[in-house]
């Protein structure tokens, strides 16, 4: 997974242009999911978010990812982009294009 500090800022700008404000943490989770066809394990998302943190991020990183995904599920429809985040229990998350698609 390529780590790019600018990716999340571009996501934030793109969503702001659509009238949807995303915090940096929400943008970093989306950045971790974007362009991946496979399921992204939760620990990889935590690593993507906290790659520059000396302590590796909070102990409750996986729980934090879950909370951010719940918030993103409410915000994504407001953007007009037909994305949805699918939970693959015990595996991780996947960003899919198209809201009508069944899992």
VENLIN-V10595 format. One record per run of one state. SS is the DSSP state (~ for helix, > for strand, _ for the rest). FROM is the first residue (numbers start at 1). TO is the last residue. If there is no record, write none. Layout:
ss	from	to
SS	FROM	TO
SS	FROM	TO
This chain:
ss	from	to
_	1	6
~	7	17
_	18	23
~	24	33
_	34	39
>	40	40
_	41	41
~	42	49
_	50	60
~	61	79
_	80	82
>	83	88
_	89	91
>	92	97
_	98	103
